[in-house]
Amino acid sequence: MSQYDYLVVGAGLFGAVFAHEAALKGKKVKVIEKRDHIAGNIYTREEEGIQVHQYGAHIFHTSDKELWDYVNQFAEFNRYTNTPIANYKGEIYNLPFNMNTFNKLWGVVTPAEAQAKIDEQRSVLGGKTPENLEEQAISLVGTDIYEKLIKDYTEKQWGKACTELPAFIIRRLPVRLTYDNNYFNDTYQGIPIGGYTQIVEKMLAHDNIDVEVNVDFFANKEQYLADYPKIVFTGMIDEFFDYELGELEYRSLHFETETLDMENYQGNAVVNYTDSETPYTRIIEHKHFEFGTQPKTIITKEHSKTWAKGDEPYYPVNNDRNNHLYKAYKDLAAKQENVIFGGRLGHYRYYDMHQVIAAALQCVRGELKD
């Protein structure tokens, strides 16, 4: 295997960016992927002429022009703007929390009226510093919005009571005193026309890159470590070390996808269900990401669940216990001279797509610097 300079484990965004940049520098790269397709969680497939986001909604957004230009090498992006809505027992509210939300909830019209209502409701905290997610949410938006639009949704998402979740999870909750339904503040935003898979395909389409899918790194881990001079590992860092310090905690997802014989099911790409009675957290209607007019539509109901071995890990649970354990694994990783850990699972961090690309570029540039 000495003809390869790197083995990249995982054909998701981090691994693909690393492999692409290394190949451009003349390095020979082998990429292995345990799934039967490349592109990791950003994988999209076409059905009924619709690009289906197989692992949940992905909207690319960034304020970094370098990252925006970088990803636009591989696809043309449309002008999709993320404007999710919340359904609370049949009542519809705009997200992020903005003047449209406040008007629907309280009948207020001006920013001053909305701010006064929030101030009145958050006074229940008595000025104390928030110690958990519930208190943090009330300090930001008051009790009404917390009860209707945050509490049950968050508890479904994380599988824990809001009083048991750390405040920082919701510290950057978007709250706007404007009539603006754009969820992201970023300068650049969109969906690649024709889906995300093409981006990774083009990244990996290089004479210096060989790709194999349906390959489990752990079936031959010791052999890979012996055969390749350097390995880029984008899986779970605790699994790499056979959980020897204990298991990190993750949240997993379960998707129910249906093709419906109708043109338009919910009128929006993303609808969050914020009551406790609805078992799923949201419904995605895929065609709306690309302004589709197909005669049929495809929806996905997204359920959050506790991760167990064998499940796909989607979200790290970055509480104090897990962050402390990750630091111990990171110290172990630092002793692996020929292994580079990266990506959401290798870094045990929640990354958006632009953050994955930024982290991969920083990693590969540092690795290949002259």
JOTAHU-V64538 format. One record per residue. N is the residue number from 1. RES is the residue in one small letter. PSI is psi in degrees with one decimal (* if undefined). D_CENTER is the distance of its C-alpha to the mean C-alpha in Angstrom with 1 decimal. Layout:
n=N res=RES psi=PSI d_center=D_CENTER
n=N res=RES psi=PSI d_center=D_CENTER
This chain:
n=1 res=m psi=6.2 d_center=34.0
n=2 res=s psi=-8.1 d_center=35.2
n=3 res=q psi=-13.2 d_center=34.7
n=4 res=y psi=139.6 d_center=31.0
n=5 res=d psi=-31.3 d_center=29.9
n=6 res=y psi=143.6 d_center=26.3
n=7 res=l psi=121.9 d_center=24.7
n=8 res=v psi=120.6 d_center=20.9
n=9 res=v psi=105.4 d_center=19.4
n=10 res=g psi=120.3 d_center=16.3
n=11 res=a psi=34.4 d_center=16.0
n=12 res=g psi=-163.7 d_center=12.3
n=13 res=l psi=-43.6 d_center=11.6
n=14 res=f psi=-50.5 d_center=12.9
n=15 res=g psi=-39.0 d_center=15.9
n=16 res=a psi=-42.1 d_center=16.7
n=17 res=v psi=-44.4 d_center=16.9
n=18 res=f psi=-48.3 d_center=19.0
n=19 res=a psi=-42.7 d_center=21.2
n=20 res=h psi=-49.3 d_center=21.7
n=21 res=e psi=-37.7 d_center=22.8
n=22 res=a psi=-41.0 d_center=24.9
n=23 res=a psi=-38.4 d_center=26.6
n=24 res=l psi=-25.4 d_center=27.5
n=25 res=k psi=9.5 d_center=29.3
n=26 res=g psi=6.0 d_center=31.3
n=27 res=k psi=146.7 d_center=29.5
n=28 res=k psi=126.6 d_center=29.5
n=29 res=v psi=134.5 d_center=26.3
n=30 res=k psi=130.2 d_center=25.7
n=31 res=v psi=126.8 d_center=22.2
n=32 res=i psi=146.1 d_center=21.8
n=33 res=e psi=129.7 d_center=19.1
n=34 res=k psi=-27.5 d_center=19.6
n=35 res=r psi=174.9 d_center=18.2
n=36 res=d psi=14.6 d_center=20.6
n=37 res=h psi=160.6 d_center=18.5
n=38 res=i psi=178.1 d_center=16.8
n=39 res=a psi=-0.1 d_center=13.4
n=40 res=g psi=-137.4 d_center=11.3
n=41 res=n psi=-8.7 d_center=8.3
n=42 res=i psi=6.9 d_center=8.9
n=43 res=y psi=130.6 d_center=12.4
n=44 res=t psi=146.5 d_center=14.3
n=45 res=r psi=150.5 d_center=17.9
n=46 res=e psi=132.3 d_center=20.8
n=47 res=e psi=132.6 d_center=22.6
n=48 res=e psi=29.7 d_center=25.3
n=49 res=g psi=9.3 d_center=24.5
n=50 res=i psi=136.4 d_center=21.0
n=51 res=q psi=113.3 d_center=17.8
n=52 res=v psi=123.8 d_center=15.9
n=53 res=h psi=95.2 d_center=12.1
n=54 res=q psi=-30.3 d_center=12.7
n=55 res=y psi=37.7 d_center=9.5
n=56 res=g psi=164.3 d_center=8.4
n=57 res=a psi=133.2 d_center=8.3
n=58 res=h psi=116.6 d_center=7.1
n=59 res=i psi=119.7 d_center=9.2
n=60 res=f psi=131.2 d_center=10.2
n=61 res=h psi=141.4 d_center=11.6
n=62 res=t psi=156.0 d_center=13.6
n=63 res=s psi=3.9 d_center=17.1
n=64 res=d psi=109.5 d_center=17.9
n=65 res=k psi=-34.7 d_center=20.4
n=66 res=e psi=-43.4 d_center=20.5
n=67 res=l psi=-39.5 d_center=16.8
n=68 res=w psi=-45.2 d_center=17.4
n=69 res=d psi=-37.4 d_center=20.6
n=70 res=y psi=-51.0 d_center=19.2
n=71 res=v psi=-25.9 d_center=16.7
n=72 res=n psi=-8.1 d_center=19.4
n=73 res=q psi=-28.8 d_center=21.6
n=74 res=f psi=-8.7 d_center=19.9
n=75 res=a psi=156.0 d_center=19.6
n=76 res=e psi=130.1 d_center=20.9
n=77 res=f psi=144.6 d_center=18.6
n=78 res=n psi=-172.9 d_center=19.7
n=79 res=r psi=27.9 d_center=19.9
n=80 res=y psi=134.2 d_center=17.3
n=81 res=t psi=129.4 d_center=16.7
n=82 res=n psi=111.2 d_center=14.1
n=83 res=t psi=69.6 d_center=16.6
n=84 res=p psi=159.2 d_center=15.4
n=85 res=i psi=158.5 d_center=18.3
n=86 res=a psi=136.3 d_center=19.0
n=87 res=n psi=111.0 d_center=21.5
n=88 res=y psi=99.7 d_center=23.5
n=89 res=k psi=40.7 d_center=26.3
n=90 res=g psi=-9.6 d_center=26.9
n=91 res=e psi=135.3 d_center=26.8
n=92 res=i psi=130.0 d_center=24.4
n=93 res=y psi=145.7 d_center=22.9
n=94 res=n psi=143.9 d_center=21.1
n=95 res=l psi=148.4 d_center=17.8
n=96 res=p psi=171.7 d_center=17.2
n=97 res=f psi=117.1 d_center=20.4
n=98 res=n psi=-172.1 d_center=23.1
n=99 res=m psi=-30.7 d_center=26.7
n=100 res=n psi=-40.3 d_center=26.3
n=101 res=t psi=-47.8 d_center=24.7
n=102 res=f psi=-36.6 d_center=27.5
n=103 res=n psi=-44.1 d_center=30.2
n=104 res=k psi=-38.2 d_center=29.3
n=105 res=l psi=-43.3 d_center=29.2
n=106 res=w psi=-10.0 d_center=32.1
n=107 res=g psi=7.8 d_center=34.0
n=108 res=v psi=152.9 d_center=33.7
n=109 res=v psi=-34.8 d_center=34.1
n=110 res=t psi=155.8 d_center=34.0
n=111 res=p psi=-36.8 d_center=31.5
n=112 res=a psi=-40.9 d_center=34.3
n=113 res=e psi=-41.3 d_center=34.7
n=114 res=a psi=-44.4 d_center=30.9
n=115 res=q psi=-38.4 d_center=30.9
n=116 res=a psi=-39.8 d_center=34.1
n=117 res=k psi=-43.2 d_center=32.6
n=118 res=i psi=-44.2 d_center=29.6
n=119 res=d psi=-41.2 d_center=32.0
n=120 res=e psi=-43.3 d_center=34.3
n=121 res=q psi=-33.7 d_center=31.7
n=122 res=r psi=-4.9 d_center=30.1
n=123 res=s psi=-15.1 d_center=33.6
n=124 res=v psi=-20.6 d_center=33.4
n=125 res=l psi=-12.9 d_center=31.8
n=126 res=g psi=26.7 d_center=35.0
n=127 res=g psi=6.0 d_center=33.3
n=128 res=k psi=152.2 d_center=31.9
n=129 res=t psi=126.5 d_center=28.9
n=130 res=p psi=134.1 d_center=25.9
n=131 res=e psi=-10.0 d_center=25.5
n=132 res=n psi=179.2 d_center=22.7
n=133 res=l psi=-39.8 d_center=20.0
n=134 res=e psi=-49.0 d_center=22.7
n=135 res=e psi=-36.4 d_center=24.9
n=136 res=q psi=-43.2 d_center=22.3
n=137 res=a psi=-44.7 d_center=21.3
n=138 res=i psi=-36.7 d_center=25.0
n=139 res=s psi=-25.2 d_center=25.8
n=140 res=l psi=-41.2 d_center=23.4
n=141 res=v psi=2.4 d_center=24.2
n=142 res=g psi=177.9 d_center=27.0
n=143 res=t psi=-37.0 d_center=27.7
n=144 res=d psi=-50.3 d_center=27.6
n=145 res=i psi=-39.4 d_center=24.0
n=146 res=y psi=-48.9 d_center=22.9
n=147 res=e psi=-40.4 d_center=24.9
n=148 res=k psi=-37.6 d_center=23.9
n=149 res=l psi=-8.6 d_center=20.4
n=150 res=i psi=-50.4 d_center=18.7
n=151 res=k psi=-62.4 d_center=20.6
n=152 res=d psi=-38.3 d_center=20.3
n=153 res=y psi=-46.5 d_center=16.8
n=154 res=t psi=-39.6 d_center=15.6
n=155 res=e psi=-34.2 d_center=18.0
n=156 res=k psi=-41.3 d_center=16.8
n=157 res=q psi=-42.0 d_center=13.1
n=158 res=w psi=-11.9 d_center=14.3
n=159 res=g psi=21.4 d_center=17.6
n=160 res=k psi=156.2 d_center=19.6
n=161 res=a psi=145.6 d_center=21.9
n=162 res=c psi=-28.3 d_center=20.8
n=163 res=t psi=-15.1 d_center=23.8
n=164 res=e psi=-3.3 d_center=22.5
n=165 res=l psi=145.2 d_center=19.1
n=166 res=p psi=148.6 d_center=19.1
n=167 res=a psi=-32.5 d_center=19.6
n=168 res=f psi=-19.5 d_center=17.1
n=169 res=i psi=-32.8 d_center=14.1
n=170 res=i psi=13.5 d_center=15.4
n=171 res=r psi=-33.5 d_center=17.3
n=172 res=r psi=28.7 d_center=15.6
n=173 res=l psi=123.3 d_center=15.8
n=174 res=p psi=121.4 d_center=16.8
n=175 res=v psi=124.5 d_center=20.5
n=176 res=r psi=135.5 d_center=22.7
n=177 res=l psi=43.3 d_center=26.5
n=178 res=t psi=163.4 d_center=26.4
n=179 res=y psi=65.7 d_center=26.3
n=180 res=d psi=116.6 d_center=23.0
n=181 res=n psi=4.7 d_center=20.3
n=182 res=n psi=116.5 d_center=17.9
n=183 res=y psi=-36.4 d_center=14.7
n=184 res=f psi=142.4 d_center=13.9
n=185 res=n psi=-3.6 d_center=16.8
n=186 res=d psi=151.8 d_center=16.0
n=187 res=t psi=-37.8 d_center=18.9
n=188 res=y psi=138.9 d_center=17.2
n=189 res=q psi=143.8 d_center=15.0
n=190 res=g psi=179.5 d_center=15.1
n=191 res=i psi=136.2 d_center=14.4
n=192 res=p psi=128.4 d_center=16.3
n=193 res=i psi=119.5 d_center=19.5
n=194 res=g psi=8.1 d_center=19.7
n=195 res=g psi=173.8 d_center=16.1
n=196 res=y psi=-27.0 d_center=13.7
n=197 res=t psi=-38.2 d_center=15.7
n=198 res=q psi=-31.8 d_center=18.5
n=199 res=i psi=-48.1 d_center=16.7
n=200 res=v psi=-37.4 d_center=16.5
n=201 res=e psi=-46.5 d_center=19.9
n=202 res=k psi=-36.0 d_center=21.4
n=203 res=m psi=-37.7 d_center=20.0
n=204 res=l psi=-3.7 d_center=21.6
n=205 res=a psi=77.1 d_center=24.8
n=206 res=h psi=142.6 d_center=27.1
n=207 res=d psi=-25.1 d_center=30.4
n=208 res=n psi=1.9 d_center=29.3
n=209 res=i psi=127.8 d_center=26.3
n=210 res=d psi=135.9 d_center=26.8
n=211 res=v psi=135.0 d_center=24.1
n=212 res=e psi=132.1 d_center=24.5
n=213 res=v psi=173.6 d_center=22.3
n=214 res=n psi=37.4 d_center=23.1
n=215 res=v psi=122.9 d_center=23.9
n=216 res=d psi=112.3 d_center=23.2
n=217 res=f psi=-39.8 d_center=23.5
n=218 res=f psi=-13.7 d_center=24.8
n=219 res=a psi=-25.3 d_center=27.6
n=220 res=n psi=38.8 d_center=29.2
n=221 res=k psi=-50.2 d_center=27.5
n=222 res=e psi=-35.8 d_center=30.8
n=223 res=q psi=-43.1 d_center=32.0
n=224 res=y psi=-44.6 d_center=29.0
n=225 res=l psi=-33.1 d_center=29.5
n=226 res=a psi=-33.2 d_center=33.1
n=227 res=d psi=-29.2 d_center=32.9
n=228 res=y psi=135.9 d_center=30.3
n=229 res=p psi=-33.0 d_center=31.0
n=230 res=k psi=140.7 d_center=27.4
n=231 res=i psi=133.4 d_center=24.2
n=232 res=v psi=112.6 d_center=20.6
n=233 res=f psi=120.6 d_center=18.7
n=234 res=t psi=13.5 d_center=14.9
n=235 res=g psi=-163.3 d_center=15.1
n=236 res=m psi=126.4 d_center=15.4
n=237 res=i psi=-35.2 d_center=17.8
n=238 res=d psi=-33.5 d_center=19.8
n=239 res=e psi=-37.4 d_center=20.4
n=240 res=f psi=-40.0 d_center=21.8
n=241 res=f psi=19.9 d_center=24.3
n=242 res=d psi=35.7 d_center=25.0
n=243 res=y psi=30.8 d_center=23.9
n=244 res=e psi=-23.9 d_center=27.1
n=245 res=l psi=-0.8 d_center=26.2
n=246 res=g psi=165.5 d_center=24.4
n=247 res=e psi=131.7 d_center=21.1
n=248 res=l psi=156.3 d_center=18.0
n=249 res=e psi=136.9 d_center=16.2
n=250 res=y psi=161.3 d_center=13.0
n=251 res=r psi=143.0 d_center=11.8
n=252 res=s psi=172.6 d_center=11.8
n=253 res=l psi=150.0 d_center=11.6
n=254 res=h psi=131.3 d_center=14.6
n=255 res=f psi=134.3 d_center=14.9
n=256 res=e psi=112.2 d_center=18.2
n=257 res=t psi=133.4 d_center=18.7
n=258 res=e psi=142.6 d_center=22.1
n=259 res=t psi=125.2 d_center=24.0
n=260 res=l psi=140.7 d_center=26.2
n=261 res=d psi=61.5 d_center=29.5
n=262 res=m psi=161.0 d_center=29.0
n=263 res=e psi=-29.4 d_center=27.9
n=264 res=n psi=116.1 d_center=25.6
n=265 res=y psi=-49.4 d_center=24.3
n=266 res=q psi=-3.2 d_center=22.7
n=267 res=g psi=7.5 d_center=23.0
n=268 res=n psi=151.6 d_center=19.4
n=269 res=a psi=-38.7 d_center=16.1
n=270 res=v psi=125.0 d_center=14.4
n=271 res=v psi=118.8 d_center=16.6
n=272 res=n psi=136.8 d_center=15.6
n=273 res=y psi=108.8 d_center=18.4
n=274 res=t psi=10.9 d_center=19.2
n=275 res=d psi=161.7 d_center=22.3
n=276 res=s psi=-22.9 d_center=22.8
n=277 res=e psi=-35.5 d_center=24.8
n=278 res=t psi=124.6 d_center=22.2
n=279 res=p psi=-24.4 d_center=20.6
n=280 res=y psi=159.3 d_center=17.2
n=281 res=t psi=-33.3 d_center=14.7
n=282 res=r psi=163.1 d_center=14.4
n=283 res=i psi=130.1 d_center=15.9
n=284 res=i psi=130.6 d_center=14.5
n=285 res=e psi=104.5 d_center=17.4
n=286 res=h psi=-33.7 d_center=16.4
n=287 res=k psi=-25.9 d_center=19.5
n=288 res=h psi=-14.9 d_center=18.9
n=289 res=f psi=-25.9 d_center=16.2
n=290 res=e psi=25.1 d_center=19.3
n=291 res=f psi=43.1 d_center=22.0
n=292 res=g psi=149.1 d_center=23.4
n=293 res=t psi=22.4 d_center=26.9
n=294 res=q psi=153.3 d_center=27.2
n=295 res=p psi=-22.3 d_center=29.6
n=296 res=k psi=170.1 d_center=27.1
n=297 res=t psi=158.6 d_center=23.6
n=298 res=i psi=127.2 d_center=20.7
n=299 res=i psi=153.8 d_center=18.7
n=300 res=t psi=125.0 d_center=16.2
n=301 res=k psi=128.9 d_center=16.3
n=302 res=e psi=120.6 d_center=13.3
n=303 res=h psi=135.1 d_center=14.7
n=304 res=s psi=144.4 d_center=13.2
n=305 res=k psi=160.2 d_center=15.4
n=306 res=t psi=135.3 d_center=16.6
n=307 res=w psi=138.9 d_center=15.9
n=308 res=a psi=157.7 d_center=19.1
n=309 res=k psi=132.8 d_center=20.2
n=310 res=g psi=-21.5 d_center=19.7
n=311 res=d psi=159.8 d_center=16.4
n=312 res=e psi=128.0 d_center=13.1
n=313 res=p psi=123.4 d_center=11.3
n=314 res=y psi=-44.4 d_center=7.6
n=315 res=y psi=126.6 d_center=7.6
n=316 res=p psi=146.8 d_center=10.5
n=317 res=v psi=91.1 d_center=13.0
n=318 res=n psi=60.3 d_center=14.2
n=319 res=n psi=179.4 d_center=17.6
n=320 res=d psi=-42.8 d_center=20.9
n=321 res=r psi=-48.8 d_center=21.8
n=322 res=n psi=-39.0 d_center=18.7
n=323 res=n psi=-37.0 d_center=18.5
n=324 res=h psi=-42.5 d_center=22.2
n=325 res=l psi=-40.2 d_center=21.9
n=326 res=y psi=-40.3 d_center=19.2
n=327 res=k psi=-37.8 d_center=21.7
n=328 res=a psi=-39.8 d_center=24.4
n=329 res=y psi=-37.0 d_center=22.4
n=330 res=k psi=-38.4 d_center=21.7
n=331 res=d psi=-39.3 d_center=25.5
n=332 res=l psi=-43.0 d_center=26.1
n=333 res=a psi=-35.5 d_center=23.8
n=334 res=a psi=-21.5 d_center=25.9
n=335 res=k psi=-7.5 d_center=28.9
n=336 res=q psi=93.4 d_center=27.6
n=337 res=e psi=-27.8 d_center=29.2
n=338 res=n psi=16.5 d_center=28.1
n=339 res=v psi=129.5 d_center=24.4
n=340 res=i psi=127.7 d_center=21.5
n=341 res=f psi=136.6 d_center=18.3
n=342 res=g psi=170.0 d_center=15.0
n=343 res=g psi=-179.5 d_center=11.3
n=344 res=r psi=-40.0 d_center=8.7
n=345 res=l psi=-35.3 d_center=11.4
n=346 res=g psi=-31.6 d_center=14.4
n=347 res=h psi=-4.4 d_center=13.7
n=348 res=y psi=53.6 d_center=12.5
n=349 res=r psi=147.7 d_center=10.1
n=350 res=y psi=114.0 d_center=6.7
n=351 res=y psi=135.1 d_center=6.1
n=352 res=d psi=168.8 d_center=5.1
n=353 res=m psi=-43.5 d_center=7.0
n=354 res=h psi=-30.8 d_center=10.2
n=355 res=q psi=-35.0 d_center=10.0
n=356 res=v psi=-46.2 d_center=9.7
n=357 res=i psi=-44.4 d_center=12.6
n=358 res=a psi=-44.1 d_center=14.5
n=359 res=a psi=-39.8 d_center=14.4
n=360 res=a psi=-41.3 d_center=15.6
n=361 res=l psi=-42.8 d_center=18.2
n=362 res=q psi=-41.7 d_center=19.5
n=363 res=c psi=-50.2 d_center=19.8
n=364 res=v psi=-34.5 d_center=21.6
n=365 res=r psi=-39.6 d_center=23.8
n=366 res=g psi=-37.2 d_center=24.8
n=367 res=e psi=-38.3 d_center=25.6
n=368 res=l psi=9.0 d_center=27.6
n=369 res=k psi=141.4 d_center=29.3
n=370 res=d psi=* d_center=33.0
